[in-house]
Amino acid sequence: MTQITIDKIDYTIMLVKLFASHYELTPVQAYRYISRYDGVAFIERNYNIMRTLPFQDMVQGLSDYCHRKGGLLK
């Protein structure tokens, strides 16, 4: 596994945990929600930009993205 892959996994885990905390979900619930609305693919595609921004901004951005895809959390 390459270092960039490991970094993406670590970033995704941290973002899911912060998303879970923000919305008072378990990490498993948060991951399922994010995954259901293509948020994991969104993180994968935009990792190089997202990693340069504050996590709280990215939690909100991920929430907005999932909401546009049909999610109910806002």
Chimera marker file (.cmm) of the C-alpha trace (Angstrom):
<marker_set name="trace">
<marker id="1" x="0.000" y="0.000" z="0.000" r="1" g="1" b="0" radius="0.5"/>
<marker id="2" x="1.392" y="3.403" z="-0.931" r="1" g="1" b="0" radius="0.5"/>
<marker id="3" x="1.795" y="6.276" z="1.497" r="1" g="1" b="0" radius="0.5"/>
<marker id="4" x="-0.819" y="8.360" z="-0.343" r="1" g="1" b="0" radius="0.5"/>
<marker id="5" x="-3.341" y="5.527" z="0.054" r="1" g="1" b="0" radius="0.5"/>
<marker id="6" x="-2.599" y="5.298" z="3.760" r="1" g="1" b="0" radius="0.5"/>
<marker id="7" x="-2.972" y="9.088" z="4.089" r="1" g="1" b="0" radius="0.5"/>
<marker id="8" x="-6.347" y="9.007" z="2.290" r="1" g="1" b="0" radius="0.5"/>
<marker id="9" x="-7.587" y="6.223" z="4.570" r="1" g="1" b="0" radius="0.5"/>
<marker id="10" x="-6.434" y="8.076" z="7.689" r="1" g="1" b="0" radius="0.5"/>
<marker id="11" x="-8.053" y="11.306" z="6.476" r="1" g="1" b="0" radius="0.5"/>
<marker id="12" x="-11.325" y="9.556" z="5.652" r="1" g="1" b="0" radius="0.5"/>
<marker id="13" x="-11.445" y="7.875" z="9.059" r="1" g="1" b="0" radius="0.5"/>
<marker id="14" x="-10.841" y="11.169" z="10.843" r="1" g="1" b="0" radius="0.5"/>
<marker id="15" x="-13.453" y="12.976" z="8.754" r="1" g="1" b="0" radius="0.5"/>
<marker id="16" x="-16.037" y="10.246" z="9.404" r="1" g="1" b="0" radius="0.5"/>
<marker id="17" x="-15.353" y="10.415" z="13.152" r="1" g="1" b="0" radius="0.5"/>
<marker id="18" x="-15.749" y="14.192" z="13.177" r="1" g="1" b="0" radius="0.5"/>
<marker id="19" x="-18.919" y="13.935" z="11.076" r="1" g="1" b="0" radius="0.5"/>
<marker id="20" x="-20.271" y="11.385" z="13.563" r="1" g="1" b="0" radius="0.5"/>
<marker id="21" x="-19.451" y="13.617" z="16.500" r="1" g="1" b="0" radius="0.5"/>
<marker id="22" x="-20.993" y="16.685" z="14.844" r="1" g="1" b="0" radius="0.5"/>
<marker id="23" x="-24.284" y="14.898" z="14.157" r="1" g="1" b="0" radius="0.5"/>
<marker id="24" x="-24.261" y="12.745" z="17.315" r="1" g="1" b="0" radius="0.5"/>
<marker id="25" x="-24.006" y="9.494" z="15.363" r="1" g="1" b="0" radius="0.5"/>
<marker id="26" x="-21.837" y="6.472" z="15.896" r="1" g="1" b="0" radius="0.5"/>
<marker id="27" x="-18.904" y="6.242" z="13.488" r="1" g="1" b="0" radius="0.5"/>
<marker id="28" x="-20.594" y="3.248" z="11.825" r="1" g="1" b="0" radius="0.5"/>
<marker id="29" x="-23.824" y="5.211" z="11.302" r="1" g="1" b="0" radius="0.5"/>
<marker id="30" x="-21.878" y="8.168" z="9.939" r="1" g="1" b="0" radius="0.5"/>
<marker id="31" x="-19.904" y="5.977" z="7.527" r="1" g="1" b="0" radius="0.5"/>
<marker id="32" x="-23.068" y="4.312" z="6.250" r="1" g="1" b="0" radius="0.5"/>
<marker id="33" x="-24.760" y="7.673" z="5.729" r="1" g="1" b="0" radius="0.5"/>
<marker id="34" x="-21.742" y="9.185" z="3.979" r="1" g="1" b="0" radius="0.5"/>
<marker id="35" x="-21.293" y="6.088" z="1.842" r="1" g="1" b="0" radius="0.5"/>
<marker id="36" x="-24.986" y="5.924" z="0.903" r="1" g="1" b="0" radius="0.5"/>
<marker id="37" x="-24.852" y="9.420" z="-0.561" r="1" g="1" b="0" radius="0.5"/>
<marker id="38" x="-21.527" y="8.937" z="-2.404" r="1" g="1" b="0" radius="0.5"/>
<marker id="39" x="-19.575" y="10.916" z="0.157" r="1" g="1" b="0" radius="0.5"/>
<marker id="40" x="-16.697" y="8.431" z="0.246" r="1" g="1" b="0" radius="0.5"/>
<marker id="41" x="-16.229" y="8.844" z="-3.512" r="1" g="1" b="0" radius="0.5"/>
<marker id="42" x="-16.440" y="12.631" z="-2.989" r="1" g="1" b="0" radius="0.5"/>
<marker id="43" x="-13.632" y="12.455" z="-0.430" r="1" g="1" b="0" radius="0.5"/>
<marker id="44" x="-11.561" y="10.248" z="-2.733" r="1" g="1" b="0" radius="0.5"/>
<marker id="45" x="-11.966" y="12.618" z="-5.703" r="1" g="1" b="0" radius="0.5"/>
<marker id="46" x="-11.283" y="15.779" z="-3.711" r="1" g="1" b="0" radius="0.5"/>
<marker id="47" x="-8.704" y="14.569" z="-1.187" r="1" g="1" b="0" radius="0.5"/>
<marker id="48" x="-5.899" y="16.787" z="-2.503" r="1" g="1" b="0" radius="0.5"/>
<marker id="49" x="-7.995" y="19.898" z="-1.879" r="1" g="1" b="0" radius="0.5"/>
<marker id="50" x="-9.858" y="18.761" z="1.221" r="1" g="1" b="0" radius="0.5"/>
<marker id="51" x="-6.697" y="17.895" z="3.156" r="1" g="1" b="0" radius="0.5"/>
<marker id="52" x="-5.567" y="21.524" z="2.966" r="1" g="1" b="0" radius="0.5"/>
<marker id="53" x="-8.731" y="22.899" z="4.580" r="1" g="1" b="0" radius="0.5"/>
<marker id="54" x="-9.916" y="22.826" z="8.220" r="1" g="1" b="0" radius="0.5"/>
<marker id="55" x="-11.761" y="19.653" z="9.229" r="1" g="1" b="0" radius="0.5"/>
<marker id="56" x="-14.837" y="21.562" z="10.419" r="1" g="1" b="0" radius="0.5"/>
<marker id="57" x="-15.185" y="23.162" z="6.993" r="1" g="1" b="0" radius="0.5"/>
<marker id="58" x="-14.910" y="19.733" z="5.412" r="1" g="1" b="0" radius="0.5"/>
<marker id="59" x="-17.542" y="18.250" z="7.742" r="1" g="1" b="0" radius="0.5"/>
<marker id="60" x="-19.902" y="20.989" z="6.581" r="1" g="1" b="0" radius="0.5"/>
<marker id="61" x="-18.886" y="20.527" z="2.951" r="1" g="1" b="0" radius="0.5"/>
<marker id="62" x="-19.428" y="16.781" z="3.162" r="1" g="1" b="0" radius="0.5"/>
<marker id="63" x="-22.788" y="17.346" z="4.824" r="1" g="1" b="0" radius="0.5"/>
<marker id="64" x="-23.815" y="19.761" z="2.064" r="1" g="1" b="0" radius="0.5"/>
<marker id="65" x="-22.716" y="17.279" z="-0.610" r="1" g="1" b="0" radius="0.5"/>
<marker id="66" x="-24.685" y="14.410" z="0.952" r="1" g="1" b="0" radius="0.5"/>
<marker id="67" x="-27.702" y="16.685" z="1.366" r="1" g="1" b="0" radius="0.5"/>
<marker id="68" x="-27.614" y="17.556" z="-2.340" r="1" g="1" b="0" radius="0.5"/>
<marker id="69" x="-27.518" y="13.812" z="-3.082" r="1" g="1" b="0" radius="0.5"/>
<marker id="70" x="-30.686" y="13.230" z="-1.020" r="1" g="1" b="0" radius="0.5"/>
<marker id="71" x="-29.409" y="13.028" z="2.562" r="1" g="1" b="0" radius="0.5"/>
<marker id="72" x="-31.516" y="14.516" z="5.331" r="1" g="1" b="0" radius="0.5"/>
<marker id="73" x="-28.773" y="15.830" z="7.625" r="1" g="1" b="0" radius="0.5"/>
<marker id="74" x="-28.066" y="19.520" z="7.191" r="1" g="1" b="0" radius="0.5"/>
<link id1="1" id2="2" r="1" g="1" b="0" radius="0.2"/>
<link id1="2" id2="3" r="1" g="1" b="0" radius="0.2"/>
<link id1="3" id2="4" r="1" g="1" b="0" radius="0.2"/>
<link id1="4" id2="5" r="1" g="1" b="0" radius="0.2"/>
<link id1="5" id2="6" r="1" g="1" b="0" radius="0.2"/>
<link id1="6" id2="7" r="1" g="1" b="0" radius="0.2"/>
<link id1="7" id2="8" r="1" g="1" b="0" radius="0.2"/>
<link id1="8" id2="9" r="1" g="1" b="0" radius="0.2"/>
<link id1="9" id2="10" r="1" g="1" b="0" radius="0.2"/>
<link id1="10" id2="11" r="1" g="1" b="0" radius="0.2"/>
<link id1="11" id2="12" r="1" g="1" b="0" radius="0.2"/>
<link id1="12" id2="13" r="1" g="1" b="0" radius="0.2"/>
<link id1="13" id2="14" r="1" g="1" b="0" radius="0.2"/>
<link id1="14" id2="15" r="1" g="1" b="0" radius="0.2"/>
<link id1="15" id2="16" r="1" g="1" b="0" radius="0.2"/>
<link id1="16" id2="17" r="1" g="1" b="0" radius="0.2"/>
<link id1="17" id2="18" r="1" g="1" b="0" radius="0.2"/>
<link id1="18" id2="19" r="1" g="1" b="0" radius="0.2"/>
<link id1="19" id2="20" r="1" g="1" b="0" radius="0.2"/>
<link id1="20" id2="21" r="1" g="1" b="0" radius="0.2"/>
<link id1="21" id2="22" r="1" g="1" b="0" radius="0.2"/>
<link id1="22" id2="23" r="1" g="1" b="0" radius="0.2"/>
<link id1="23" id2="24" r="1" g="1" b="0" radius="0.2"/>
<link id1="24" id2="25" r="1" g="1" b="0" radius="0.2"/>
<link id1="25" id2="26" r="1" g="1" b="0" radius="0.2"/>
<link id1="26" id2="27" r="1" g="1" b="0" radius="0.2"/>
<link id1="27" id2="28" r="1" g="1" b="0" radius="0.2"/>
<link id1="28" id2="29" r="1" g="1" b="0" radius="0.2"/>
<link id1="29" id2="30" r="1" g="1" b="0" radius="0.2"/>
<link id1="30" id2="31" r="1" g="1" b="0" radius="0.2"/>
<link id1="31" id2="32" r="1" g="1" b="0" radius="0.2"/>
<link id1="32" id2="33" r="1" g="1" b="0" radius="0.2"/>
<link id1="33" id2="34" r="1" g="1" b="0" radius="0.2"/>
<link id1="34" id2="35" r="1" g="1" b="0" radius="0.2"/>
<link id1="35" id2="36" r="1" g="1" b="0" radius="0.2"/>
<link id1="36" id2="37" r="1" g="1" b="0" radius="0.2"/>
<link id1="37" id2="38" r="1" g="1" b="0" radius="0.2"/>
<link id1="38" id2="39" r="1" g="1" b="0" radius="0.2"/>
<link id1="39" id2="40" r="1" g="1" b="0" radius="0.2"/>
<link id1="40" id2="41" r="1" g="1" b="0" radius="0.2"/>
<link id1="41" id2="42" r="1" g="1" b="0" radius="0.2"/>
<link id1="42" id2="43" r="1" g="1" b="0" radius="0.2"/>
<link id1="43" id2="44" r="1" g="1" b="0" radius="0.2"/>
<link id1="44" id2="45" r="1" g="1" b="0" radius="0.2"/>
<link id1="45" id2="46" r="1" g="1" b="0" radius="0.2"/>
<link id1="46" id2="47" r="1" g="1" b="0" radius="0.2"/>
<link id1="47" id2="48" r="1" g="1" b="0" radius="0.2"/>
<link id1="48" id2="49" r="1" g="1" b="0" radius="0.2"/>
<link id1="49" id2="50" r="1" g="1" b="0" radius="0.2"/>
<link id1="50" id2="51" r="1" g="1" b="0" radius="0.2"/>
<link id1="51" id2="52" r="1" g="1" b="0" radius="0.2"/>
<link id1="52" id2="53" r="1" g="1" b="0" radius="0.2"/>
<link id1="53" id2="54" r="1" g="1" b="0" radius="0.2"/>
<link id1="54" id2="55" r="1" g="1" b="0" radius="0.2"/>
<link id1="55" id2="56" r="1" g="1" b="0" radius="0.2"/>
<link id1="56" id2="57" r="1" g="1" b="0" radius="0.2"/>
<link id1="57" id2="58" r="1" g="1" b="0" radius="0.2"/>
<link id1="58" id2="59" r="1" g="1" b="0" radius="0.2"/>
<link id1="59" id2="60" r="1" g="1" b="0" radius="0.2"/>
<link id1="60" id2="61" r="1" g="1" b="0" radius="0.2"/>
<link id1="61" id2="62" r="1" g="1" b="0" radius="0.2"/>
<link id1="62" id2="63" r="1" g="1" b="0" radius="0.2"/>
<link id1="63" id2="64" r="1" g="1" b="0" radius="0.2"/>
<link id1="64" id2="65" r="1" g="1" b="0" radius="0.2"/>
<link id1="65" id2="66" r="1" g="1" b="0" radius="0.2"/>
<link id1="66" id2="67" r="1" g="1" b="0" radius="0.2"/>
<link id1="67" id2="68" r="1" g="1" b="0" radius="0.2"/>
<link id1="68" id2="69" r="1" g="1" b="0" radius="0.2"/>
<link id1="69" id2="70" r="1" g="1" b="0" radius="0.2"/>
<link id1="70" id2="71" r="1" g="1" b="0" radius="0.2"/>
<link id1="71" id2="72" r="1" g="1" b="0" radius="0.2"/>
<link id1="72" id2="73" r="1" g="1" b="0" radius="0.2"/>
<link id1="73" id2="74" r="1" g="1" b="0" radius="0.2"/>
</marker_set>
